[in-house]
Amino acid sequence: MLSQRYLLKRGLPTYIQHAEAHRKPRWLPVAKSKIYRIPKRPEISVDERLELRRINNAYNTQMRAIRRFYVEDWVREKSSLESATSEMSQRLEADEWLKCEELNDKWNKQIASDREERRKKELEAMEEFALLRMEAKDKALKERIDRASEKIKKEKELSTTFVTRENLEETIENVLANPIDYNFAIDLKGNIFEGRDTEIEYEDKKKAEAAN
């Protein structure tokens, strides 16, 4: 069975081996020979105990006084800073409020002027649109009147040719005396021959007659 010293020397780093002579590694448990050993409490004399108590009480008293001094000084400084800061903040808030009011009034005036200008432009545009619409309607009405007048004028001119009760016999005699034949014929070459009784003369016939 291997001893504990051999395991320490073989398995642990070198720097631990150098400290082996002075201190036992902290991860090792208490030695078996020292498990039940109770160290002897040091004996202090009565005079020394009283002196230590007096020194300790004096130290505690002085530290409490120092802490209290710093706390009171800090509280006093904080209160003064807060009062000054509050007064300054109130003054700054008041100045900022006035500036905001002035800026708001300026913006309101600018918006009001822009709104009034926009309303004027809209009214002008509406008036111009209404005038253009009225002019267009007047022009259309005038054109309709002109067309109607022209049509009436043409109808009046055509009314002279109408068959009435007074000129009925004269018109019948004129039609019978001057008959109009609306019949016509078209040959393959596109020549038009008007009338029902019109005699058609062909070019071949004309050439033969000319040769004779």
URCOR-V778852 format. One line per field, one symbol per residue. phi: phi as a letter, one per 30 degrees, with the letter a starting at -180 (. if undefined). psi: psi as a letter, one per 40 degrees, with the letter a starting at -180 (. if undefined). burial: b if it has 24 or more other ideal C-beta (glycine too) atoms within 12 Angstrom, else e. A space follows every 50 residues. Layout:
# URCOR-V778852
phi: ???
psi: ???
burial: ???
This chain:
# URCOR-V778852
phi: .ddddddddcccdddddddddcbdeddddddddbdcdcddddccdddddd dddddddddddddddddddddddddddddddddddddddddddddddddd dddddddddddddddddddddddddddddddddddddddddddddddddd ddddddddddcddcddcddddddddddbdcccdabbddcidcbdjdcddc ccdddddddddd
psi: hiiddddddddiidddddededihieeiiiideedehhihhhhhiddddd dddddddddddddddddddddddddddddddddddddddddddddddddd dddddddddddddddddddddddddddddddddddddddddddddddddd ddddddddedeihiddfddddddddddgihheiiihadeehhhiidehhh hiddddddddd.
burial: eeeeeeeeeeeeeeeeeeeeeeeeeeeeeeeeeeeeeeeeeeeeeeeeee eeeeeeeeeeeeeeeeeeeeeeeeeeeeeeeeeeeeeeeeeeeeeeeeee eeeeeeeeeeeeeeeeeeeeeeeeeeeeeeeeeeeeeeeeeeeeeeeeee eeeeeeeeeeeeeeeeeeeeeeeeeeeeeeeeeeeeeeeeeeeeeeeeee eeeeeeeeeeee
